[in-house]
Amino acid sequence: MPAARRPEVRAYAAEALGTYLLVFAGPGAVVIDAVSGGGVTPLGIGLSFGLAVMAAIYAIGHISGAHINPAITVAFAAAGNFPWRHVPAYVFAQLTGAAAASATHLLLFDNVARLGSSVPTDGAGQALGLEVVITFFLMFVIAAVATDRRAIPGTAAIAIGGYVALAATFAGPIAGASMNPARSFGPALLSDTWTDHWVYWLGPLLGAVAGAFVYAYVRHGKTPRLERAGVVEPEAPELTRT
């Protein structure tokens, strides 16, 4: 089968494009806020992140599941909701999409506002704690609307995008509210801003895995490793059958 016709290749491409959209709009709002002298505002930046996630879910959720986040991909796999064999390609696609978006910002605006890089404002420990907590609830929401058939149909994009906007608005000024290693990687790579960058990998990964397991326990009364057969796969039917 030609590579372009293989469902997993299409899913990888969708993840790259979805992550490009997220980083182009989210950190892009930070860049344009700086260029315009505050024209976007902190609330506008938070909404940009949330609306970008919402749009990506509607656009590619039926193709790849719209993870657009390495921490979410790893958490889905750890909880038994996603094949581990696809994790490296998903993460690579996400990082590639993020880097391409930041390269576009650099080309259009130069290295303004460090391209929206995630940097702690009051210490790595505080930022790490915030990233763990806000990503925990992000994954808890995602698991609820994406893996539980009892959830109200058609609400995943609104619920997830709304939560991202909420977290980015209230936690962004302190920790950057990344919740997403790819979102932090793209701007860091293209602006060469690596200050406490590890926070934006460790925090989201810990929070997302914990969120997936806690929701599975709340839903089933057992952890995913003890009840894998009862876990519903996220919406990427072509991919999860390969």
C-alpha positions as CSV (number, residue, x, y, z in Angstrom):
1,M,0.0,0.0,0.0
2,P,1.4,3.4,-0.9
3,A,2.6,5.4,2.2
4,A,0.1,8.2,1.6
5,R,-2.8,5.8,1.6
6,R,-1.8,4.1,4.9
7,P,-4.1,5.3,7.7
8,E,-1.2,5.7,10.2
9,V,0.7,8.0,7.9
10,R,-2.4,10.2,7.5
11,A,-2.8,10.2,11.3
12,Y,0.9,11.3,11.7
13,A,0.4,14.1,9.1
14,A,-2.8,15.2,10.9
15,E,-0.9,15.4,14.2
16,A,1.8,17.5,12.7
17,L,-0.8,19.9,11.2
18,G,-2.9,20.1,14.3
19,T,0.1,20.9,16.5
20,Y,1.3,23.5,13.9
21,L,-2.1,25.1,14.3
22,L,-1.9,25.1,18.1
23,V,1.6,26.6,18.2
24,F,1.0,29.1,15.4
25,A,-2.1,30.4,17.2
26,G,-1.1,30.1,20.9
27,P,2.5,31.2,21.2
28,G,1.7,33.2,18.1
29,A,-0.7,35.2,20.2
30,V,2.1,36.0,22.6
31,V,4.3,37.2,19.7
32,I,1.6,39.3,18.2
33,D,0.7,40.8,21.6
34,A,4.3,41.9,21.9
35,V,4.5,43.3,18.4
36,S,1.2,45.2,18.8
37,G,2.0,46.6,22.2
38,G,-0.5,44.5,24.1
39,G,-3.2,44.4,21.5
40,V,-4.1,40.7,22.1
41,T,-4.2,41.0,26.0
42,P,-3.6,38.1,28.4
43,L,-7.3,37.0,28.0
44,G,-6.9,37.0,24.3
45,I,-3.8,34.8,24.6
46,G,-5.6,32.3,26.7
47,L,-8.6,32.2,24.3
48,S,-6.2,31.8,21.4
49,F,-4.8,28.6,22.9
50,G,-8.3,27.2,23.8
51,L,-9.9,28.0,20.4
52,A,-6.9,26.6,18.5
53,V,-7.3,23.3,20.4
54,M,-11.0,23.3,19.8
55,A,-10.5,23.9,16.1
56,A,-7.9,21.2,15.9
57,I,-10.1,18.6,17.6
58,Y,-13.0,19.3,15.2
59,A,-10.6,19.2,12.2
60,I,-8.5,16.1,12.9
61,G,-10.1,14.3,15.8
62,H,-11.7,11.8,13.5
63,I,-8.4,11.1,11.7
64,S,-5.8,10.9,14.5
65,G,-7.6,11.5,17.8
66,A,-6.2,15.1,17.9
67,H,-3.7,14.5,20.7
68,I,-1.5,17.4,19.4
69,N,0.5,16.9,22.7
70,P,3.2,14.3,23.5
71,A,2.0,14.1,27.1
72,I,-1.5,13.2,26.1
73,T,-0.2,10.6,23.6
74,V,2.0,9.0,26.3
75,A,-0.8,9.1,28.9
76,F,-3.3,7.4,26.5
77,A,-0.7,4.7,25.8
78,A,0.1,4.2,29.5
79,A,-3.6,3.8,30.3
80,G,-4.1,1.2,27.5
81,N,-6.1,3.5,25.3
82,F,-3.6,3.8,22.4
83,P,-1.0,1.5,20.8
84,W,2.5,2.1,22.1
85,R,3.9,1.3,18.6
86,H,2.5,4.6,17.3
87,V,3.8,6.8,20.2
88,P,7.3,7.6,18.7
89,A,5.8,8.7,15.4
90,Y,3.1,10.7,17.0
91,V,5.5,12.5,19.2
92,F,7.9,13.2,16.3
93,A,5.0,14.5,14.2
94,Q,3.9,16.8,17.1
95,L,7.4,18.2,17.7
96,T,7.9,18.7,14.0
97,G,4.6,20.6,13.6
98,A,5.5,22.8,16.6
99,A,9.0,23.6,15.3
100,A,7.5,24.5,11.9
101,A,5.0,26.9,13.5
102,S,7.8,28.6,15.5
103,A,10.0,28.8,12.4
104,T,7.1,30.6,10.7
105,H,6.9,33.1,13.6
106,L,10.7,33.6,13.4
107,L,10.5,34.3,9.7
108,L,7.5,36.7,10.0
109,F,8.4,38.6,13.2
110,D,12.0,37.8,14.2
111,N,12.8,36.5,17.7
112,V,10.1,38.6,19.4
113,A,9.0,37.6,23.0
114,R,11.2,34.6,22.6
115,L,8.6,33.3,20.2
116,G,6.2,32.6,23.1
117,S,8.6,30.3,24.9
118,S,7.5,28.7,28.2
119,V,9.7,30.1,31.0
120,P,9.0,30.0,34.8
121,T,8.6,33.5,36.3
122,D,9.2,32.5,39.9
123,G,11.2,29.4,40.0
124,A,11.2,26.0,38.4
125,G,9.6,24.3,41.4
126,Q,6.5,26.4,41.4
127,A,6.2,26.1,37.6
128,L,6.6,22.3,37.8
129,G,3.9,22.1,40.5
130,L,1.5,24.1,38.4
131,E,2.2,22.2,35.2
132,V,1.5,18.9,37.0
133,V,-1.8,20.1,38.4
134,I,-3.2,21.8,35.3
135,T,-2.1,19.0,33.0
136,F,-3.7,16.5,35.4
137,F,-7.1,18.1,35.0
138,L,-6.6,18.5,31.3
139,M,-6.1,14.8,30.9
140,F,-8.9,14.1,33.3
141,V,-11.2,16.1,31.1
142,I,-9.9,14.5,27.9
143,A,-10.3,11.0,29.3
144,A,-13.8,11.8,30.4
145,V,-15.0,13.1,27.0
146,A,-12.8,11.0,24.7
147,T,-12.8,7.5,26.2
148,D,-16.2,7.3,28.0
149,R,-19.2,6.5,25.8
150,R,-21.5,8.0,28.5
151,A,-20.1,11.5,27.8
152,I,-22.5,13.8,25.9
153,P,-21.7,13.3,22.2
154,G,-20.0,16.1,20.3
155,T,-18.8,18.0,23.4
156,A,-15.2,16.9,23.4
157,A,-13.8,19.9,21.5
158,I,-15.8,22.4,23.5
159,A,-14.9,20.9,26.9
160,I,-11.2,20.4,26.1
161,G,-10.8,23.8,24.3
162,G,-12.6,25.5,27.1
163,Y,-10.4,24.0,29.8
164,V,-7.2,24.9,27.9
165,A,-8.4,28.5,27.6
166,L,-9.2,28.5,31.3
167,A,-5.8,27.1,32.4
168,A,-3.8,29.3,29.9
169,T,-5.6,32.4,31.2
170,F,-5.1,31.9,34.9
171,A,-1.8,30.0,35.0
172,G,-0.1,31.4,31.9
173,P,1.3,34.5,33.6
174,I,3.1,32.4,36.2
175,A,4.2,29.1,34.6
176,G,3.4,29.6,30.9
177,A,0.5,27.0,31.3
178,S,2.2,24.8,28.7
179,M,0.6,21.4,29.5
180,N,2.2,20.3,26.3
181,P,5.9,19.5,25.7
182,A,5.5,20.2,21.9
183,R,4.0,23.6,22.6
184,S,7.1,24.5,24.6
185,F,9.7,22.7,22.4
186,G,8.9,24.6,19.2
187,P,9.5,28.1,20.6
188,A,12.4,27.0,22.7
189,L,14.2,25.4,19.7
190,L,13.7,28.3,17.3
191,S,14.4,31.1,19.9
192,D,17.2,29.1,21.7
193,T,15.4,29.6,25.0
194,W,16.1,26.5,27.2
195,T,15.6,28.0,30.7
196,D,14.2,25.2,32.9
197,H,12.8,23.6,29.7
198,W,12.8,20.2,31.5
199,V,9.8,21.5,33.6
200,Y,7.7,21.6,30.5
201,W,8.4,17.9,29.8
202,L,8.3,16.4,33.2
203,G,5.3,18.4,34.6
204,P,2.9,17.6,31.7
205,L,4.0,14.0,31.5
206,L,3.5,13.4,35.2
207,G,0.2,15.2,35.2
208,A,-1.2,13.6,32.1
209,V,-0.4,10.0,33.2
210,A,-1.8,10.7,36.6
211,G,-5.0,12.2,35.1
212,A,-5.6,9.2,32.8
213,F,-5.2,6.7,35.7
214,V,-7.3,8.7,38.1
215,Y,-10.2,9.0,35.6
216,A,-9.9,5.3,34.9
217,Y,-10.2,4.6,38.6
218,V,-13.1,6.9,39.1
219,R,-14.8,5.4,36.0
220,H,-14.1,1.7,36.7
221,G,-13.0,1.4,40.3
222,K,-9.8,-0.1,39.0
223,T,-6.6,1.2,37.4
224,P,-6.1,0.7,33.6
225,R,-3.5,-1.9,34.1
226,L,-6.0,-4.1,36.0
227,E,-8.9,-3.6,33.6
228,R,-7.5,-2.9,30.1
229,A,-10.3,-4.7,28.4
230,G,-12.9,-2.2,29.7
231,V,-11.1,0.9,28.4
232,V,-12.4,2.5,25.3
233,E,-10.0,3.5,22.6
234,P,-9.9,7.2,21.7
235,E,-11.5,8.3,18.5
236,A,-9.0,7.3,15.8
237,P,-10.7,4.2,14.5
238,E,-8.5,3.7,11.4
239,L,-5.3,4.1,13.3
240,T,-6.1,1.9,16.3
241,R,-7.1,-1.0,14.0
242,T,-3.7,-1.0,12.2
